[in-house]
Amino acid sequence: MATRLNPDTMTLAKRILLVDGATPLRQSLSDQLRQSGDFEIEAAETGADALARVAVAGYDAIVIEAALTDMSGRELVRRLRDEGERCPLVLLTAAGAGAALESTGFDVLAKPFRIGVLLTLLRSRLSQVGRDLDAVFAIGPYSFRPAAKLMLDPAADRTVRLTEKETAILQFLYRAGQSVTGREALLGAIWGYQAGIDTHTLETHVYRLRRKIETDPANARILITEPGGYRLVT
C-alpha cells in the first residue's frame, strides 16, 4: 500500500486502524478522520481481522469499538499488548462504561463524543511517540526509523512499513553490530520467553521481514542467517 502524504506539510500521514463492526459508525469516523488531513484510515470489522492486519502491517494508532462480534474490545486490547503492540490504543465504550475499566496502557473514550475530542487525543498520543522520531539508522540501502516503524529507501523511492515485532528484531540486531545473535537470545529479548512462543515464531517473523526488505529473500544480503542465529549487515 502506498503511503499517503499530507499535501500541506509533506509529512507521512499517520496510519490508523479502526476496528468496528458497525458500518455506519465506522464509515462516519473514517470520513471525519480522513478529512483532518493527518490520518490514513484502514478498517477491520472483527478482533480477529484486526489481529491479522497488525501481524503483517504497522499502524501508528488503533481505535477499537468495545462491542465487537467475536470478542470484546477490551480482550482485543489485551491480546494486542500481549503480542507486543505498543502503539496508542483508544477504546470506544458506551456512556458510563469507562469508569469500570482498568485503562492502564490504553485510552477510554465514552460515546457519544465529538470528533474533535478523538482528534485531540490521537494527536496528543502520537506527538508523545513522535518525540523519539529523530533516531535514524542506516541498514543496507534503507534509512531505518524505529519509532515510526519505517524503512525508507530514497534511491528506490520506497517505504516499507514494519510491525512492532519486526521493528524490535531490527533494533536488537542493529545494537549487536556484526556479532551473531542466537535465536534463543533474540526470542527472549523480543517475546520475553512467553509460554507457547518458540523459535518457529521467530523464524516466521524473520521470513516475513526478509520478504519486505530483501531484494531476493531466498538469498538474504541484509538479515543474514549464521550458524546459531542471525546477523544484520548494515
C-alpha positions, -999 to +999 in steps of 0.1 A: +000+000+000+014+034-010+020+059+019-002+090+016+014+124+022-002+154+038+000+179+009+003+209+034+032+196+053+046+169+030+049+146+060+037+110+062+001+106+072-004+086+103-019+052+097-049+044+119-066+011+122-103+015+131-118-017+145-156-016+144-183-040+131-210-012+130-206+000+094-224+034+098-202+045+128-171+031+112-177+049+079-185+082+097-154+081+118-132+071+088-145+100+068-140+125+096-105+113+105-095+115+068-109+150+065-084+162+091-056+155+066-034+139+093-045+103+090-047+074+066-075+050+077-079+013+074-108-006+088-113-041+104-148-055+113-137-080+139-110-085+165-096-115+145-093-093+114-075-066+134-050-091+148-043-105+114-038-070+100-015-059+128+006-091+123+016-080+088+014-042+089+024-014+112-001+011+125+005+044+143-026+040+164-056+017+168-092+028+176-114+000+189-151-003+194-158-020+228-185-043+214-172-065+186-189-096+172-161-121+180-145-106+212-148-076+235-127-046+226-110-050+260-100-085+251-086-072+218-066-046+237-052-072+260-042-095+231-026-067+212-005-057+242+004-094+249+017-097+214+039-067+218+019-039+201+030-006+217+012+020+195-015+041+212-048+023+216-082+040+221-112+020+233-146+035+224-172+025+251-208+030+259-216+060+281-207+052+318-187+021+310-153+039+310-152+042+348-155+004+352-124-003+330-089-005+343-074+015+315-037+011+321-019+011+287-048+024+266-073+053+265-110+050+270-134+074+252-171+072+261-198+076+233-212+099+222-182+121+217-172+149+194-148+141+167-126+169+179-121+151+212-108+120+194-086+140+171-070+158+201-065+125+219-048+109+189-026+139+181-015+141+218-006+104+220+011+104+186+031+135+195+044+117+226+056+088+203+069+113+178+094+128+203+117+099+196+115+100+158+149+117+154+166+083+158+176+071+123+199+042+114+214+031+081+207-005+073+218-015+037+200+009+013+175+018+040+171+046+065+156+028+095+133+048+117+123+025+146+099+049+164+079+053+132+083+016+123+096+025+088+123+016+064+129+042+038+149+036+006+152+070-011+170+057-041+142+034-050+115+058-037+103+030-015+087+030+020+085-003+040+060-005+069+071-027+098+052-044+126+061-038+162+080-072+164+098-066+131+110-032+144+121-048+176+141-075+158+159-050+136+167-028+166+181-056+186+202-069+158+214-034+150+226-029+185+245-062+183+267-048+155+284-075+134+280-101+162+258-131+157+227-131+179+215-165+190+178-174+183+171-180+220+186-147+230+166-129+203+135-147+212+138-138+249+146-102+242+116-097+219+090-121+234+103-124+270+100-162+269+062-162+268+045-195+272+038-211+238+064-189+219+092-209+203+119-203+177+095-212+150+076-179+158+109-160+155+117-177+122+083-168+108+088-132+117+123-132+101+108-148+070+082-121+067+107-093+074+130-106+046+101-105+022+097-069+029+133-057+029+154-081+008+156-078-030+159-116-031+146-131+002+159-165-006+195-151-008+194-125+020+220-098+020+208-077+049+193-101+075+217-130+074+213-164+089+245-176+106+253-208+125+234-204+157+215-173+149+212-141+129+233-111+119+224-077+104+246-063+076+245-026+079 
